[in-house]
């Protein structure tokens, strides 16, 4: 019988980009939560060592093996990065608003951005970066939106708490700001 | 109104608020003690300069412009005493909106950095469950090949079928008769008692156009209620509707 740690490592290898939740690991490995968390932490520590080019991440609640940032330059000699997959400025603004204000309606987003966002929301929905989260208790019962685990993965976030605090601007600071 | 020779294209801005923040910064105005008249003049000049260059101005820019003009004219006119003071000061409101927008603009730059960092961390794709199924089938057969031979052969087929991936392009035009395709799909679906996955329908396609034609055809059948469908784990399943037949 291989060690649970070896089995966990193998499962993480199999799932690849899809990633796996802590709960799935618990049910497949038939293991206590404390134990799997200890194993995952150990694996993460081990892979952090400089002798490894791969690391274990937990973006958006999914455990995944991925290459380290440090090996970029070498990796990019092998691959050509498709820049078109990165999100545009307007997509980023819309996502930022949703991440900080969720659940939020389209109209509320548009009030902050000052432009129509219908097409943008549709695009973000297709890319699975946001999802519908019920309806607001307002006239017309507008759809509410919130970000998805896919969003968390796109920005290397384990939880929304990791987002930087919203800046506060005071008039004393105006010199440095404007 | 004198405008610099070099005019930034309106397409470079994310919207009227983005434009206003740019003008405020450029003219070194104080955002917290905003000179609405000056901002309004700058804004109009900018819109005009862009119009002269033949650029389309989105409706959002014009509606904010109307608000600015109203604010400017209200400041020029003597205030009537009857007006209720409780009413929200539109200038204060605009300042708050600009500050709020600036916050998210700053955050979006941080997010941009995060996504760039993430985009150079690579993962491998899921090890396909199909491989498992192939091995099970091979176990029951009497063929004298190893499951791995079968797997290799299957993977070769899958790769050959991978028509959606960009390859060296050669142009060829082939037209499909929708009626032919429709008949083909109908026969295929009628033949099966259970539901059929969409992948089963298109897996024999040799080009993308045919796959798309089949998809359109299926959409029409769903619309005509000839076919019922369901979605499971991102896979479309189709069944010929007996109600119609």
Interface residues (C-beta under 8 A of the other chain):
Chain A: X13 X14 X15 X16 X17 X18 X57 X59 X64 X65 X66 X67 X68 X69 X72 X75 X76 X79 X81 X85 X86 X87 X89 X90 X92 X93 X95 X96 X97 X100 X111 X112 X113 X114 X115 X116 X153 X154 X155 X156 X157 X163 X164 X166 X167 X169 X171 X174 X177 X178
Chain B: X14 X15 X16 X17 X18 X24 X25 X28 X29 X30 X31 X32 X33 X58 X60 X64 X97 X99 X100 X101 X102 X103 X104 X105 X106 X107 X108 X109 X110 X111 X112 X114 X115 X116 X117 X118 X119 X120 X121 X122 X123 X124 X125 X126 X127
